[in-house]
Amino acid sequence: MQGWRIDMEDAHVVKIPMSDEPPFSEWSFFAVFDGHAGTKAAQHSAENILKTLLATAQFRKVCAVLFPDFFIGLVNEVLALEKMSEKPAIMDEETRKLLAEGIKCGFLNLDAKMLERNEQGEDNERSGTTAICAIVTPTHIFLANLGSSDSRAVLSRRDQVAFGTEDHKPFVPKERDRIVNAGGSVMIQRVNGSLAVSRALGDFEYKAVPGLNVTQQLVSPEPDVYTIPRNPEVDEFLLLACDGIYDVMDNAELCDFVQSRLRITDDLSNVANQVRGNHLLLIAFFSGLKILDACLSKGSRDNMTVILVCFDAAPKVDPEAVRREEEWRAKITDRVTEILAEEDRKEDGREQLDAEQVMRELGSAVMKACPQGESGVGGHAHIC
């Protein structure tokens, strides 16, 4: 959602499966890019990140380690997939480390290619982008977090936030130390008083200090990589979102909101393909569903993008929750009708009611009855 911004600088990737080649044919890839100072960095990253990752030596080695027969061409693809379904590849610690290294290498390679294009005049601009990416395998979730003061990933288990990525903000000690060592400063919580993120793809004017490698510059393109074991019995959903969401909702609020929505409806917009096998129940990209509406109504002024990945243990539709929701919405509808009728009876010449005035007129009594709690997040979005 573009929101109140003049341009849409976000980009996203949903790739299921992430490749036709085993073992990646059983994996899925998701990414959100939050651009700044232009659109090109985010768009280019979204278009090229996956193929850049798959081209790294580490990913090729992972392919060889997890499924050597297919890699050396001893079996055809159909037979390979049959063998994988019978006996899924085991990802040991060494392979997980190799994959994490490959993710970091892929980001660095993508940034280097973007710099080359910039120097050749193909993309002669100053834009940059943060990124939050997820690779979901049958046994693990790999998260790559680059500059997550703008983007964040959250995993929900047992109705609670089980994991959240750490923000890369310029004033965080390890980020500040790198910035200062590169001759920069952190003022008003920004790199050199200007850039609000300390890690990003692009932003090459902040990566030009002589004698330093790319990860030592004012702004680094190296992501943090997290490896999370899957637990099918309790894994509910994974959220990837940009700061247009987190500006107005924290991790717990966002997870609570998603929990409540999933108990009301399973009619998710833009539902993508179900992944081969049983490790994902359903994938949904929210391009205009209630999350974005709620954040817009709560005052978010930024572009907003969120990807929701639902697993087998995600909340199911609860008839009682549906009934309470319908009752609450009926109360809201009746009260809004009364407010509008009262307004029509007033003298002409008065300014027309806007959404905020209607919300004030509704009062706290009705909002407290909202099934999603006193904040009325779900209903607020519905009314506006």
Contacts in CASP RR format, 6 or more apart in sequence:
PFRMAT RR
TARGET T0000
AUTHOR 0000-0000-0000
METHOD contacts of the structure
MODEL  1
MQGWRIDMEDAHVVKIPMSDEPPFSEWSFFAVFDGHAGTKAAQHSAENIL
KTLLATAQFRKVCAVLFPDFFIGLVNEVLALEKMSEKPAIMDEETRKLLA
EGIKCGFLNLDAKMLERNEQGEDNERSGTTAICAIVTPTHIFLANLGSSD
SRAVLSRRDQVAFGTEDHKPFVPKERDRIVNAGGSVMIQRVNGSLAVSRA
LGDFEYKAVPGLNVTQQLVSPEPDVYTIPRNPEVDEFLLLACDGIYDVMD
NAELCDFVQSRLRITDDLSNVANQVRGNHLLLIAFFSGLKILDACLSKGS
RDNMTVILVCFDAAPKVDPEAVRREEEWRAKITDRVTEILAEEDRKEDGR
EQLDAEQVMRELGSAVMKACPQGESGVGGHAHIC
1 287 0 8 1.000
1 288 0 8 1.000
1 292 0 8 1.000
1 296 0 8 1.000
1 303 0 8 1.000
1 304 0 8 1.000
1 305 0 8 1.000
2 8 0 8 1.000
2 303 0 8 1.000
3 296 0 8 1.000
3 300 0 8 1.000
3 301 0 8 1.000
3 302 0 8 1.000
3 303 0 8 1.000
3 304 0 8 1.000
4 301 0 8 1.000
4 302 0 8 1.000
5 301 0 8 1.000
5 302 0 8 1.000
5 303 0 8 1.000
7 38 0 8 1.000
7 39 0 8 1.000
8 39 0 8 1.000
8 303 0 8 1.000
9 34 0 8 1.000
9 35 0 8 1.000
9 36 0 8 1.000
9 38 0 8 1.000
9 39 0 8 1.000
9 42 0 8 1.000
9 127 0 8 1.000
9 129 0 8 1.000
9 303 0 8 1.000
10 32 0 8 1.000
10 33 0 8 1.000
10 34 0 8 1.000
10 35 0 8 1.000
10 42 0 8 1.000
10 242 0 8 1.000
10 303 0 8 1.000
10 304 0 8 1.000
10 305 0 8 1.000
11 32 0 8 1.000
11 33 0 8 1.000
11 35 0 8 1.000
11 39 0 8 1.000
11 42 0 8 1.000
11 43 0 8 1.000
11 45 0 8 1.000
11 46 0 8 1.000
11 129 0 8 1.000
11 305 0 8 1.000
12 30 0 8 1.000
12 31 0 8 1.000
12 32 0 8 1.000
12 33 0 8 1.000
12 46 0 8 1.000
12 285 0 8 1.000
12 305 0 8 1.000
12 307 0 8 1.000
13 29 0 8 1.000
13 30 0 8 1.000
13 31 0 8 1.000
13 33 0 8 1.000
13 46 0 8 1.000
13 49 0 8 1.000
13 50 0 8 1.000
13 133 0 8 1.000
14 29 0 8 1.000
14 30 0 8 1.000
14 272 0 8 1.000
14 283 0 8 1.000
14 285 0 8 1.000
14 307 0 8 1.000
15 28 0 8 1.000
15 29 0 8 1.000
15 30 0 8 1.000
15 50 0 8 1.000
16 28 0 8 1.000
16 29 0 8 1.000
16 272 0 8 1.000
16 273 0 8 1.000
16 275 0 8 1.000
16 280 0 8 1.000
16 283 0 8 1.000
17 24 0 8 1.000
17 25 0 8 1.000
17 26 0 8 1.000
17 27 0 8 1.000
17 28 0 8 1.000
17 275 0 8 1.000
17 276 0 8 1.000
18 24 0 8 1.000
18 27 0 8 1.000
18 28 0 8 1.000
18 29 0 8 1.000
18 50 0 8 1.000
18 54 0 8 1.000
18 135 0 8 1.000
19 25 0 8 1.000
19 27 0 8 1.000
19 54 0 8 1.000
20 77 0 8 1.000
21 63 0 8 1.000
21 70 0 8 1.000
21 77 0 8 1.000
22 63 0 8 1.000
22 66 0 8 1.000
22 67 0 8 1.000
22 70 0 8 1.000
22 77 0 8 1.000
22 80 0 8 1.000
22 81 0 8 1.000
22 84 0 8 1.000
23 62 0 8 1.000
23 63 0 8 1.000
23 66 0 8 1.000
23 67 0 8 1.000
23 84 0 8 1.000
23 89 0 8 1.000
23 137 0 8 1.000
24 54 0 8 1.000
24 63 0 8 1.000
25 81 0 8 1.000
25 84 0 8 1.000
25 276 0 8 1.000
26 84 0 8 1.000
26 88 0 8 1.000
26 137 0 8 1.000
26 138 0 8 1.000
26 275 0 8 1.000
26 276 0 8 1.000
26 277 0 8 1.000
26 279 0 8 1.000
27 135 0 8 1.000
27 136 0 8 1.000
27 137 0 8 1.000
27 138 0 8 1.000
28 135 0 8 1.000
28 136 0 8 1.000
28 275 0 8 1.000
28 280 0 8 1.000
28 283 0 8 1.000
28 309 0 8 1.000
29 50 0 8 1.000
29 133 0 8 1.000
29 134 0 8 1.000
29 135 0 8 1.000
29 136 0 8 1.000
30 133 0 8 1.000
30 134 0 8 1.000
30 136 0 8 1.000
30 238 0 8 1.000
30 240 0 8 1.000
30 283 0 8 1.000
30 307 0 8 1.000
30 309 0 8 1.000
31 46 0 8 1.000
31 49 0 8 1.000
31 50 0 8 1.000
31 131 0 8 1.000
31 132 0 8 1.000
31 133 0 8 1.000
31 134 0 8 1.000
31 240 0 8 1.000
32 131 0 8 1.000
32 132 0 8 1.000
32 133 0 8 1.000
32 151 0 8 1.000
32 240 0 8 1.000
32 241 0 8 1.000
32 242 0 8 1.000
32 305 0 8 1.000
32 306 0 8 1.000
32 307 0 8 1.000
33 41 0 8 1.000
33 42 0 8 1.000
33 43 0 8 1.000
33 45 0 8 1.000
33 46 0 8 1.000
33 129 0 8 1.000
33 130 0 8 1.000
33 131 0 8 1.000
33 151 0 8 1.000
33 201 0 8 1.000
34 42 0 8 1.000
34 129 0 8 1.000
34 130 0 8 1.000
34 131 0 8 1.000
34 150 0 8 1.000
34 151 0 8 1.000
34 242 0 8 1.000
34 243 0 8 1.000
34 303 0 8 1.000
34 305 0 8 1.000
35 41 0 8 1.000
35 42 0 8 1.000
35 127 0 8 1.000
35 128 0 8 1.000
35 129 0 8 1.000
35 130 0 8 1.000
35 150 0 8 1.000
36 127 0 8 1.000
36 128 0 8 1.000
36 129 0 8 1.000
36 130 0 8 1.000
36 150 0 8 1.000
36 195 0 8 1.000
36 196 0 8 1.000
36 197 0 8 1.000
36 200 0 8 1.000
37 125 0 8 1.000
37 126 0 8 1.000
37 127 0 8 1.000
37 128 0 8 1.000
37 203 0 8 1.000
38 125 0 8 1.000
38 126 0 8 1.000
38 127 0 8 1.000
38 128 0 8 1.000
39 127 0 8 1.000
40 123 0 8 1.000
40 125 0 8 1.000
40 127 0 8 1.000
41 114 0 8 1.000
41 123 0 8 1.000
41 127 0 8 1.000
41 128 0 8 1.000
41 129 0 8 1.000
41 200 0 8 1.000
41 201 0 8 1.000
41 202 0 8 1.000
41 203 0 8 1.000
42 127 0 8 1.000
42 128 0 8 1.000
42 129 0 8 1.000
44 114 0 8 1.000
44 117 0 8 1.000
44 123 0 8 1.000
45 110 0 8 1.000
45 114 0 8 1.000
45 129 0 8 1.000
45 131 0 8 1.000
45 201 0 8 1.000
48 110 0 8 1.000
48 113 0 8 1.000
49 106 0 8 1.000
49 107 0 8 1.000
49 110 0 8 1.000
49 131 0 8 1.000
49 133 0 8 1.000
52 106 0 8 1.000
52 109 0 8 1.000
52 110 0 8 1.000
52 113 0 8 1.000
53 59 0 8 1.000
53 102 0 8 1.000
53 103 0 8 1.000
53 106 0 8 1.000
55 106 0 8 1.000
55 109 0 8 1.000
56 102 0 8 1.000
56 105 0 8 1.000
56 106 0 8 1.000
56 109 0 8 1.000
57 102 0 8 1.000
57 105 0 8 1.000
58 98 0 8 1.000
58 99 0 8 1.000
58 101 0 8 1.000
58 102 0 8 1.000
58 105 0 8 1.000
59 99 0 8 1.000
59 102 0 8 1.000
61 98 0 8 1.000
62 95 0 8 1.000
62 98 0 8 1.000
62 99 0 8 1.000
63 70 0 8 1.000
63 71 0 8 1.000
64 71 0 8 1.000
64 72 0 8 1.000
65 95 0 8 1.000
65 98 0 8 1.000
66 89 0 8 1.000
66 91 0 8 1.000
66 95 0 8 1.000
67 80 0 8 1.000
67 84 0 8 1.000
67 89 0 8 1.000
69 75 0 8 1.000
69 80 0 8 1.000
69 83 0 8 1.000
70 77 0 8 1.000
70 80 0 8 1.000
75 83 0 8 1.000
81 276 0 8 1.000
85 277 0 8 1.000
88 138 0 8 1.000
88 139 0 8 1.000
90 139 0 8 1.000
91 99 0 8 1.000
91 137 0 8 1.000
91 139 0 8 1.000
91 140 0 8 1.000
96 140 0 8 1.000
96 142 0 8 1.000
96 227 0 8 1.000
99 135 0 8 1.000
99 142 0 8 1.000
99 227 0 8 1.000
100 142 0 8 1.000
100 225 0 8 1.000
100 227 0 8 1.000
103 133 0 8 1.000
103 135 0 8 1.000
103 142 0 8 1.000
103 144 0 8 1.000
103 223 0 8 1.000
103 225 0 8 1.000
104 144 0 8 1.000
104 222 0 8 1.000
104 223 0 8 1.000
104 225 0 8 1.000
107 131 0 8 1.000
107 144 0 8 1.000
107 146 0 8 1.000
107 201 0 8 1.000
107 221 0 8 1.000
107 222 0 8 1.000
107 223 0 8 1.000
108 214 0 8 1.000
108 215 0 8 1.000
108 221 0 8 1.000
108 222 0 8 1.000
110 201 0 8 1.000
110 221 0 8 1.000
111 201 0 8 1.000
111 202 0 8 1.000
111 214 0 8 1.000
111 221 0 8 1.000
112 214 0 8 1.000
114 123 0 8 1.000
114 201 0 8 1.000
114 202 0 8 1.000
114 204 0 8 1.000
115 202 0 8 1.000
115 204 0 8 1.000
115 207 0 8 1.000
117 123 0 8 1.000
118 124 0 8 1.000
118 125 0 8 1.000
118 202 0 8 1.000
118 204 0 8 1.000
126 203 0 8 1.000
126 204 0 8 1.000
126 205 0 8 1.000
127 202 0 8 1.000
127 203 0 8 1.000
128 200 0 8 1.000
128 201 0 8 1.000
128 202 0 8 1.000
128 203 0 8 1.000
129 200 0 8 1.000
129 201 0 8 1.000
129 202 0 8 1.000
130 146 0 8 1.000
130 147 0 8 1.000
130 148 0 8 1.000
130 149 0 8 1.000
130 150 0 8 1.000
130 151 0 8 1.000
130 168 0 8 1.000
130 197 0 8 1.000
130 199 0 8 1.000
130 200 0 8 1.000
130 201 0 8 1.000
130 242 0 8 1.000
131 144 0 8 1.000
131 145 0 8 1.000
131 146 0 8 1.000
131 147 0 8 1.000
131 151 0 8 1.000
131 201 0 8 1.000
131 223 0 8 1.000
132 143 0 8 1.000
132 144 0 8 1.000
132 145 0 8 1.000
132 146 0 8 1.000
132 148 0 8 1.000
132 151 0 8 1.000
132 152 0 8 1.000
132 153 0 8 1.000
132 165 0 8 1.000
132 240 0 8 1.000
132 241 0 8 1.000
132 242 0 8 1.000
133 143 0 8 1.000
133 144 0 8 1.000
133 223 0 8 1.000
133 240 0 8 1.000
134 141 0 8 1.000
134 142 0 8 1.000
134 143 0 8 1.000
134 144 0 8 1.000
134 153 0 8 1.000
134 238 0 8 1.000
134 240 0 8 1.000
134 309 0 8 1.000
135 141 0 8 1.000
135 142 0 8 1.000
135 144 0 8 1.000
136 238 0 8 1.000
136 275 0 8 1.000
136 279 0 8 1.000
136 280 0 8 1.000
136 309 0 8 1.000
137 230 0 8 1.000
137 279 0 8 1.000
138 230 0 8 1.000
138 277 0 8 1.000
138 279 0 8 1.000
139 229 0 8 1.000
139 230 0 8 1.000
140 227 0 8 1.000
140 228 0 8 1.000
140 229 0 8 1.000
140 230 0 8 1.000
141 155 0 8 1.000
141 227 0 8 1.000
141 228 0 8 1.000
141 230 0 8 1.000
141 238 0 8 1.000
142 225 0 8 1.000
142 226 0 8 1.000
142 227 0 8 1.000
142 228 0 8 1.000
143 153 0 8 1.000
143 165 0 8 1.000
143 225 0 8 1.000
143 226 0 8 1.000
143 228 0 8 1.000
144 223 0 8 1.000
144 224 0 8 1.000
144 225 0 8 1.000
145 151 0 8 1.000
145 152 0 8 1.000
145 153 0 8 1.000
145 165 0 8 1.000
145 166 0 8 1.000
145 168 0 8 1.000
145 223 0 8 1.000
145 224 0 8 1.000
145 225 0 8 1.000
145 226 0 8 1.000
146 168 0 8 1.000
146 199 0 8 1.000
146 200 0 8 1.000
146 201 0 8 1.000
146 221 0 8 1.000
146 222 0 8 1.000
146 223 0 8 1.000
146 224 0 8 1.000
147 167 0 8 1.000
147 168 0 8 1.000
147 197 0 8 1.000
147 198 0 8 1.000
147 199 0 8 1.000
147 200 0 8 1.000
147 223 0 8 1.000
148 165 0 8 1.000
148 166 0 8 1.000
148 167 0 8 1.000
148 168 0 8 1.000
149 167 0 8 1.000
149 168 0 8 1.000
149 169 0 8 1.000
149 196 0 8 1.000
149 197 0 8 1.000
149 198 0 8 1.000
149 243 0 8 1.000
150 196 0 8 1.000
150 197 0 8 1.000
150 242 0 8 1.000
150 243 0 8 1.000
151 240 0 8 1.000
151 241 0 8 1.000
151 242 0 8 1.000
151 243 0 8 1.000
152 164 0 8 1.000
152 165 0 8 1.000
152 167 0 8 1.000
152 240 0 8 1.000
152 241 0 8 1.000
152 243 0 8 1.000
152 246 0 8 1.000
152 251 0 8 1.000
153 163 0 8 1.000
153 164 0 8 1.000
153 165 0 8 1.000
153 238 0 8 1.000
153 239 0 8 1.000
153 240 0 8 1.000
154 161 0 8 1.000
154 163 0 8 1.000
154 164 0 8 1.000
154 165 0 8 1.000
154 238 0 8 1.000
154 239 0 8 1.000
154 241 0 8 1.000
154 251 0 8 1.000
154 254 0 8 1.000
154 255 0 8 1.000
155 161 0 8 1.000
155 162 0 8 1.000
155 163 0 8 1.000
155 164 0 8 1.000
155 228 0 8 1.000
155 235 0 8 1.000
155 237 0 8 1.000
155 238 0 8 1.000
155 239 0 8 1.000
156 162 0 8 1.000
156 236 0 8 1.000
156 237 0 8 1.000
156 238 0 8 1.000
156 239 0 8 1.000
156 255 0 8 1.000
156 258 0 8 1.000
156 259 0 8 1.000
157 231 0 8 1.000
157 234 0 8 1.000
157 235 0 8 1.000
157 236 0 8 1.000
157 313 0 8 1.000
158 234 0 8 1.000
158 236 0 8 1.000
159 236 0 8 1.000
159 259 0 8 1.000
159 315 0 8 1.000
160 255 0 8 1.000
161 251 0 8 1.000
161 252 0 8 1.000
161 255 0 8 1.000
163 226 0 8 1.000
163 228 0 8 1.000
164 251 0 8 1.000
165 224 0 8 1.000
165 226 0 8 1.000
166 224 0 8 1.000
168 175 0 8 1.000
168 197 0 8 1.000
168 198 0 8 1.000
168 199 0 8 1.000
168 224 0 8 1.000
169 175 0 8 1.000
169 189 0 8 1.000
169 196 0 8 1.000
169 197 0 8 1.000
169 198 0 8 1.000
170 176 0 8 1.000
170 179 0 8 1.000
170 186 0 8 1.000
170 189 0 8 1.000
170 190 0 8 1.000
170 191 0 8 1.000
170 195 0 8 1.000
170 196 0 8 1.000
170 197 0 8 1.000
170 198 0 8 1.000
171 186 0 8 1.000
171 189 0 8 1.000
172 198 0 8 1.000
175 198 0 8 1.000
175 199 0 8 1.000
176 186 0 8 1.000
178 198 0 8 1.000
178 216 0 8 1.000
178 218 0 8 1.000
178 220 0 8 1.000
179 185 0 8 1.000
179 186 0 8 1.000
179 191 0 8 1.000
179 198 0 8 1.000
179 218 0 8 1.000
180 186 0 8 1.000
181 216 0 8 1.000
182 209 0 8 1.000
182 212 0 8 1.000
182 216 0 8 1.000
182 217 0 8 1.000
182 218 0 8 1.000
183 209 0 8 1.000
183 218 0 8 1.000
184 191 0 8 1.000
184 192 0 8 1.000
184 218 0 8 1.000
185 192 0 8 1.000
185 193 0 8 1.000
186 193 0 8 1.000
187 193 0 8 1.000
189 196 0 8 1.000
190 196 0 8 1.000
191 197 0 8 1.000
191 198 0 8 1.000
191 206 0 8 1.000
191 218 0 8 1.000
191 219 0 8 1.000
192 206 0 8 1.000
192 218 0 8 1.000
195 203 0 8 1.000
195 206 0 8 1.000
195 219 0 8 1.000
197 203 0 8 1.000
197 219 0 8 1.000
198 218 0 8 1.000
198 219 0 8 1.000
198 220 0 8 1.000
199 219 0 8 1.000
199 220 0 8 1.000
199 221 0 8 1.000
199 222 0 8 1.000
199 223 0 8 1.000
200 219 0 8 1.000
200 221 0 8 1.000
201 221 0 8 1.000
202 219 0 8 1.000
202 221 0 8 1.000
203 219 0 8 1.000
206 217 0 8 1.000
206 218 0 8 1.000
206 219 0 8 1.000
207 214 0 8 1.000
207 217 0 8 1.000
207 218 0 8 1.000
207 219 0 8 1.000
207 221 0 8 1.000
208 217 0 8 1.000
209 216 0 8 1.000
209 217 0 8 1.000
209 218 0 8 1.000
214 220 0 8 1.000
214 221 0 8 1.000
214 222 0 8 1.000
215 221 0 8 1.000
215 222 0 8 1.000
230 279 0 8 1.000
232 279 0 8 1.000
232 311 0 8 1.000
232 312 0 8 1.000
232 313 0 8 1.000
233 313 0 8 1.000
234 313 0 8 1.000
235 311 0 8 1.000
235 312 0 8 1.000
235 313 0 8 1.000
236 259 0 8 1.000
236 310 0 8 1.000
236 311 0 8 1.000
236 313 0 8 1.000
236 314 0 8 1.000
236 315 0 8 1.000
237 258 0 8 1.000
237 262 0 8 1.000
237 308 0 8 1.000
237 309 0 8 1.000
237 310 0 8 1.000
237 311 0 8 1.000
237 314 0 8 1.000
238 308 0 8 1.000
238 309 0 8 1.000
238 311 0 8 1.000
239 254 0 8 1.000
239 255 0 8 1.000
239 258 0 8 1.000
239 306 0 8 1.000
239 307 0 8 1.000
239 308 0 8 1.000
239 309 0 8 1.000
240 306 0 8 1.000
240 307 0 8 1.000
240 309 0 8 1.000
241 254 0 8 1.000
241 304 0 8 1.000
241 305 0 8 1.000
241 306 0 8 1.000
241 307 0 8 1.000
242 302 0 8 1.000
242 303 0 8 1.000
242 304 0 8 1.000
242 305 0 8 1.000
242 306 0 8 1.000
243 302 0 8 1.000
244 295 0 8 1.000
244 300 0 8 1.000
244 301 0 8 1.000
244 302 0 8 1.000
244 303 0 8 1.000
244 304 0 8 1.000
245 254 0 8 1.000
245 291 0 8 1.000
245 292 0 8 1.000
245 295 0 8 1.000
245 300 0 8 1.000
245 304 0 8 1.000
245 305 0 8 1.000
245 306 0 8 1.000
246 254 0 8 1.000
247 295 0 8 1.000
247 300 0 8 1.000
247 301 0 8 1.000
247 302 0 8 1.000
248 295 0 8 1.000
248 298 0 8 1.000
248 299 0 8 1.000
248 300 0 8 1.000
249 257 0 8 1.000
249 294 0 8 1.000
249 295 0 8 1.000
249 298 0 8 1.000
253 375 0 8 1.000
253 377 0 8 1.000
254 291 0 8 1.000
256 372 0 8 1.000
257 290 0 8 1.000
257 291 0 8 1.000
257 294 0 8 1.000
257 372 0 8 1.000
257 377 0 8 1.000
257 378 0 8 1.000
258 291 0 8 1.000
258 308 0 8 1.000
259 315 0 8 1.000
260 321 0 8 1.000
260 371 0 8 1.000
260 372 0 8 1.000
260 378 0 8 1.000
261 289 0 8 1.000
261 290 0 8 1.000
261 291 0 8 1.000
261 378 0 8 1.000
262 310 0 8 1.000
262 314 0 8 1.000
262 315 0 8 1.000
262 316 0 8 1.000
262 317 0 8 1.000
263 315 0 8 1.000
263 316 0 8 1.000
263 317 0 8 1.000
263 318 0 8 1.000
263 321 0 8 1.000
263 322 0 8 1.000
264 317 0 8 1.000
264 318 0 8 1.000
264 321 0 8 1.000
264 322 0 8 1.000
264 325 0 8 1.000
264 371 0 8 1.000
265 317 0 8 1.000
265 322 0 8 1.000
266 316 0 8 1.000
266 317 0 8 1.000
268 282 0 8 1.000
268 284 0 8 1.000
268 286 0 8 1.000
268 289 0 8 1.000
268 308 0 8 1.000
268 310 0 8 1.000
269 284 0 8 1.000
269 286 0 8 1.000
269 287 0 8 1.000
269 288 0 8 1.000
269 289 0 8 1.000
270 284 0 8 1.000
270 285 0 8 1.000
270 286 0 8 1.000
270 287 0 8 1.000
271 282 0 8 1.000
271 283 0 8 1.000
271 284 0 8 1.000
272 283 0 8 1.000
272 284 0 8 1.000
272 285 0 8 1.000
273 283 0 8 1.000
274 280 0 8 1.000
274 281 0 8 1.000
274 282 0 8 1.000
274 283 0 8 1.000
275 283 0 8 1.000
278 312 0 8 1.000
279 311 0 8 1.000
280 309 0 8 1.000
280 310 0 8 1.000
280 311 0 8 1.000
280 312 0 8 1.000
281 310 0 8 1.000
281 311 0 8 1.000
281 312 0 8 1.000
281 314 0 8 1.000
282 310 0 8 1.000
282 314 0 8 1.000
283 309 0 8 1.000
283 310 0 8 1.000
284 308 0 8 1.000
284 309 0 8 1.000
284 310 0 8 1.000
285 307 0 8 1.000
285 308 0 8 1.000
286 292 0 8 1.000
286 306 0 8 1.000
286 307 0 8 1.000
286 308 0 8 1.000
290 378 0 8 1.000
290 381 0 8 1.000
290 382 0 8 1.000
291 306 0 8 1.000
291 308 0 8 1.000
292 304 0 8 1.000
292 306 0 8 1.000
293 381 0 8 1.000
293 382 0 8 1.000
293 384 0 8 1.000
294 377 0 8 1.000
294 378 0 8 1.000
294 380 0 8 1.000
294 381 0 8 1.000
295 304 0 8 1.000
296 304 0 8 1.000
296 381 0 8 1.000
296 384 0 8 1.000
297 355 0 8 1.000
297 377 0 8 1.000
297 380 0 8 1.000
297 381 0 8 1.000
297 384 0 8 1.000
298 377 0 8 1.000
298 380 0 8 1.000
321 371 0 8 1.000
324 371 0 8 1.000
325 371 0 8 1.000
328 369 0 8 1.000
328 370 0 8 1.000
328 371 0 8 1.000
328 379 0 8 1.000
329 379 0 8 1.000
329 382 0 8 1.000
331 366 0 8 1.000
331 369 0 8 1.000
332 362 0 8 1.000
332 366 0 8 1.000
332 379 0 8 1.000
332 382 0 8 1.000
332 383 0 8 1.000
335 362 0 8 1.000
335 366 0 8 1.000
336 358 0 8 1.000
336 362 0 8 1.000
336 383 0 8 1.000
339 353 0 8 1.000
339 358 0 8 1.000
339 361 0 8 1.000
339 362 0 8 1.000
340 353 0 8 1.000
343 350 0 8 1.000
343 353 0 8 1.000
353 361 0 8 1.000
355 383 0 8 1.000
355 384 0 8 1.000
358 383 0 8 1.000
359 380 0 8 1.000
359 383 0 8 1.000
362 383 0 8 1.000
364 374 0 8 1.000
367 374 0 8 1.000
367 375 0 8 1.000
367 376 0 8 1.000
368 374 0 8 1.000
370 376 0 8 1.000
370 377 0 8 1.000
370 378 0 8 1.000
370 379 0 8 1.000
372 378 0 8 1.000
372 379 0 8 1.000
END
